[in-house]
């Protein structure tokens, strides 16, 4: 079915956490042609803004998209890519899921 898991520990991933540097903040993803689901987890006692870089050419090689809009399926809040990056705010000991439209 073409579903691919992109683990947080993959150093050559098309989905990379830029900051914070803490190993207790992780970002993994699932992708399928044209679709993406990001899962970001904060295992610290402080709220964090996680900067995530997305390589859209590697994620969607058949698409010419230069940007996507990610949406939190629970809150319906949109997160737009800026320079191929998105900032995901996460509460202490929390997680966020974002999917593209």
Secondary structure, 3 states (H helix, E strand, C coil): CCCEEECCCCCCCCEEEEECCCCCEEEEEEEECCEEEEEEEECCCCCEEEEEEECHHHHCCCCCCCCCEEECCCCCCEEECECCEEEEEECCCCEEEEEEC
